[in-house]
């Protein structure tokens, strides 16, 4: 399917350019779509080791970990991201509870969760 083909493209890009942080973060999202938690986390971590200045990737990684139910680990990811990006306002203000998914009807404030 589409996700598998996309992942193949990212893998090909990474063989040619192993330091391609965008390909690593895109691969992480593809692994999420395929349900491979371990590979998704490894790809996020690799992207961030290569370029810790990517606040958007820190947030995506923490959001994924929250959705998987591990708020303690998400807090550690956010802390590391804040240290690497002191000027990234959204990252500085993020907390695991703010990253929780909300349902279309009601949101987190009304107790709605996916």
MOTA-V771120 format. One record per residue. RES is the residue in three letters. SS is DSSP state (hx for helix, st for strand, lp for the rest). Layout:
RES:SS
RES:SS
This chain:
UNK:lp
UNK:hx
UNK:hx
UNK:hx
UNK:hx
UNK:hx
UNK:hx
UNK:hx
UNK:hx
UNK:hx
UNK:hx
UNK:hx
UNK:hx
UNK:hx
UNK:hx
UNK:hx
UNK:lp
UNK:lp
UNK:lp
UNK:lp
UNK:hx
UNK:hx
UNK:hx
UNK:hx
UNK:hx
UNK:hx
UNK:hx
UNK:hx
UNK:hx
UNK:hx
UNK:hx
UNK:hx
UNK:hx
UNK:hx
UNK:lp
UNK:lp
UNK:hx
UNK:hx
UNK:hx
UNK:hx
UNK:hx
UNK:hx
UNK:hx
UNK:hx
UNK:hx
UNK:hx
UNK:hx
UNK:hx
UNK:hx
UNK:hx
UNK:lp
UNK:lp
UNK:lp
UNK:lp
UNK:hx
UNK:hx
UNK:hx
UNK:hx
UNK:hx
UNK:hx
UNK:hx
UNK:hx
UNK:hx
UNK:hx
UNK:hx
UNK:hx
UNK:hx
UNK:lp
UNK:lp
UNK:lp
UNK:hx
UNK:hx
UNK:hx
UNK:hx
UNK:hx
UNK:hx
UNK:hx
UNK:hx
UNK:hx
UNK:hx
UNK:hx
UNK:hx
UNK:hx
UNK:hx
UNK:lp
UNK:lp
UNK:lp
UNK:lp
UNK:hx
UNK:hx
UNK:hx
UNK:hx
UNK:hx
UNK:lp
UNK:lp
UNK:hx
UNK:hx
UNK:hx
UNK:hx
UNK:lp
UNK:lp
UNK:lp
UNK:lp
UNK:lp
UNK:lp
UNK:lp
UNK:lp
UNK:hx
UNK:hx
UNK:hx
UNK:lp
UNK:lp
UNK:lp
UNK:lp
